[in-house]
Amino acid sequence: MKKAAAKKNNDDLRAEYDLSQLKGGVRGKYYREATAGTNLVLIDPELANVFPDTESVNRALRLLVNTAESAASSTRHKRPAPKKRLKRSA
């Protein structure tokens, strides 16, 4: 059985660490590289219940994109109705 003292989380630095020797640290040095390959989006809780995992969200978004593209392309490629010619009377 583990002792109760071992469970205690000690966040203090040890005495042998001399913080004055730590130089040149730059905050956020690798931030751009770390976030370059990620696209994190938070959705509302009621939508999270409908889309519980990544696959369902991606499937719904692909369906939405395909529907929007087909609707946009069908309106672009519609030909105008042919104009009726009027007969001339003499």
C-alpha positions as CSV (number, residue, x, y, z in Angstrom):
1,M,0.0,0.0,0.0
2,K,1.4,3.5,-0.9
3,K,1.9,6.1,1.7
4,A,-0.4,9.1,1.7
5,A,2.5,11.4,1.4
6,A,3.4,9.9,-2.0
7,K,0.0,10.9,-3.4
8,K,0.6,14.6,-2.6
9,N,1.5,16.6,-5.7
10,N,4.5,18.9,-5.0
11,D,4.7,21.6,-7.7
12,D,7.7,23.4,-6.1
13,L,11.0,23.5,-7.8
14,R,13.9,21.9,-6.1
15,A,16.5,24.1,-4.4
16,E,19.3,23.0,-6.8
17,Y,17.5,24.6,-9.8
18,D,19.0,28.0,-10.3
19,L,16.6,30.0,-12.4
20,S,19.1,32.8,-13.0
21,Q,21.0,30.4,-15.3
22,L,18.1,29.8,-17.5
23,K,18.5,32.3,-20.3
24,G,17.2,32.7,-23.8
25,G,13.8,31.2,-23.3
26,V,11.2,32.6,-25.7
27,R,7.6,32.2,-25.1
28,G,5.7,30.8,-28.0
29,K,8.8,30.0,-30.1
30,Y,7.2,27.0,-31.8
31,Y,3.6,28.2,-31.7
32,R,3.1,28.6,-35.5
33,E,4.8,25.3,-36.3
34,A,2.7,23.5,-33.7
35,T,-0.6,24.9,-34.8
36,A,0.1,24.8,-38.6
37,G,-1.4,21.3,-39.0
38,T,-4.4,21.6,-36.7
39,N,-7.8,23.0,-37.2
40,L,-9.7,22.9,-33.9
41,V,-13.3,24.0,-34.0
42,L,-15.6,24.0,-31.0
43,I,-19.3,23.3,-31.7
44,D,-22.3,24.0,-29.5
45,P,-23.3,21.4,-26.9
46,E,-26.6,20.6,-28.6
47,L,-24.7,19.9,-31.9
48,A,-22.2,17.8,-30.0
49,N,-25.0,15.5,-29.0
50,V,-26.0,15.1,-32.6
51,F,-22.5,14.7,-33.9
52,P,-20.7,12.6,-31.2
53,D,-17.5,12.0,-33.2
54,T,-15.2,13.3,-35.9
55,E,-16.5,11.0,-38.6
56,S,-20.1,12.2,-38.2
57,V,-19.1,15.8,-38.3
58,N,-16.9,15.3,-41.4
59,R,-19.7,13.3,-43.2
60,A,-22.3,16.0,-42.5
61,L,-19.9,18.8,-43.7
62,R,-19.0,16.9,-46.9
63,L,-22.7,16.4,-47.6
64,L,-23.3,20.1,-47.1
65,V,-20.4,21.1,-49.3
66,N,-21.5,18.7,-52.1
67,T,-25.1,20.0,-51.9
68,A,-24.0,23.6,-52.0
69,E,-21.6,23.0,-55.0
70,S,-24.3,21.1,-57.0
71,A,-26.8,23.9,-56.3
72,A,-24.3,26.5,-57.3
73,S,-23.3,24.7,-60.5
74,S,-26.9,24.0,-61.5
75,T,-27.8,27.7,-61.3
76,R,-24.7,28.7,-63.3
77,H,-25.3,26.2,-66.2
78,K,-29.0,26.9,-66.7
79,R,-29.7,28.0,-70.2
80,P,-32.1,30.9,-70.7
81,A,-35.5,30.0,-72.2
82,P,-35.6,30.4,-76.0
83,K,-37.3,33.5,-77.1
84,K,-40.5,33.0,-79.1
85,R,-40.4,34.6,-82.6
86,L,-43.4,36.7,-83.5
87,K,-44.8,36.2,-87.0
88,R,-44.9,39.3,-89.1
89,S,-48.1,40.1,-90.8
90,A,-48.1,41.7,-94.2
